[in-house]
Amino acid sequence: QVQLVESGGGLVQAGGSLRLSCVVSGRTSSSYVIGWFRQAPGKEREFVGRIYWNAGTSDYVDSVKGRFTISRDNAKNTAYLQMNSLKPEDTAVYSCAAREIMVTTYKYWGQGTQVTVSS
């Protein structure tokens, strides 16, 4: 079993920054992927980006490229979502999720953290 706990959400003005954390614990293999997702009110959950834990490589949805950065700290078993130049349309509940690298479905999910960007 894998547990994920997010933190770092809050209220920020447009143009500001926030950094979300996702602490990963439990039985994880050496090869897994941490994904970040968001869901705005009345909308479907949207993939934001992911990081391949071993390699440290990441990729992003086009709408956040150049503004968001995903990183990880092996020693702390924590993934981060650094969000810069935030826009009101970034307002959503942000969640991290984990999957094995060889599968496509994210099996483990955090509880989510609210990010609100005011204009």
C-alpha positions in Angstrom: 0.0 0.0 0.0 1.2 3.5 -0.9 0.1 6.7 0.9 0.2 10.1 -0.6 -0.3 13.3 1.4 -0.4 16.7 -0.3 0.2 20.1 1.3 0.9 23.6 0.3 -2.3 24.8 -1.2 -3.8 28.2 -0.5 -5.0 31.5 -1.8 -2.7 33.6 -4.0 -3.0 36.5 -6.3 -2.7 36.2 -10.0 1.0 36.2 -11.0 2.0 34.7 -7.7 3.6 31.4 -6.9 2.8 28.3 -4.8 4.7 25.1 -4.2 2.7 21.9 -3.5 4.3 18.9 -1.8 3.4 15.3 -2.1 4.9 13.0 0.6 5.0 9.4 -0.6 5.1 6.5 1.9 4.5 2.8 2.1 5.6 0.1 -0.3 6.8 1.7 -3.4 8.9 -0.1 -6.0 12.0 1.6 -7.4 10.2 2.5 -10.7 7.1 4.6 -10.3 5.6 7.7 -11.6 4.1 10.6 -9.6 1.4 12.5 -11.4 -0.2 15.8 -10.6 -3.8 16.4 -11.4 -6.3 19.1 -10.8 -10.1 19.5 -10.8 -11.9 22.8 -11.0 -15.5 23.1 -9.9 -17.9 21.7 -12.5 -15.0 20.4 -14.6 -13.4 17.0 -15.1 -10.1 16.1 -13.6 -7.2 17.3 -15.7 -3.7 15.9 -15.9 -1.2 18.5 -15.1 2.2 16.7 -15.3 4.2 13.8 -14.1 7.7 12.8 -13.0 9.4 9.5 -13.4 10.9 9.0 -10.0 14.1 7.2 -10.9 15.1 9.3 -13.9 13.8 12.6 -12.5 12.3 13.5 -15.9 9.0 15.3 -16.1 6.5 16.4 -18.7 3.5 18.7 -18.6 0.2 19.6 -20.2 0.6 22.5 -22.6 -1.4 24.9 -20.5 1.2 24.9 -17.7 4.4 24.4 -19.6 6.9 27.1 -18.7 5.0 28.0 -15.5 4.9 24.7 -13.5 7.8 22.5 -12.6 7.7 19.1 -11.0 10.6 17.8 -9.0 11.4 15.2 -6.4 13.5 14.8 -3.3 14.6 11.2 -2.9 15.8 11.7 0.7 12.4 13.1 1.7 10.3 10.8 -0.5 8.6 13.9 -1.6 7.4 15.3 -5.0 6.9 19.0 -5.6 4.8 21.0 -7.9 6.2 24.5 -8.2 3.6 26.8 -9.7 4.7 30.2 -11.0 2.8 32.9 -12.9 -0.5 31.6 -11.6 -3.7 32.5 -13.3 -7.3 32.5 -12.1 -7.9 29.5 -14.4 -5.4 27.5 -12.3 -7.9 27.5 -9.5 -8.7 23.9 -8.6 -8.1 21.0 -6.2 -4.7 19.6 -6.9 -4.0 16.0 -6.2 -0.9 13.8 -6.6 -1.1 10.2 -7.6 1.2 7.2 -8.0 1.5 4.4 -10.4 4.0 1.8 -11.4 6.0 2.8 -14.4 4.8 -0.2 -16.5 1.1 0.5 -16.1 -1.1 3.5 -17.2 -3.6 3.7 -14.4 -2.8 5.7 -11.3 -3.6 3.4 -8.4 -2.9 5.6 -5.4 -4.2 9.1 -4.7 -3.7 11.8 -2.2 -6.6 13.7 -0.6 -6.0 16.9 -2.6 -5.2 20.4 -1.7 -7.1 23.6 -2.8 -5.4 26.2 -4.8 -7.3 29.5 -5.4 -5.9 32.2 -7.6 -7.6 35.6 -7.3 -7.7 38.1 -10.1 
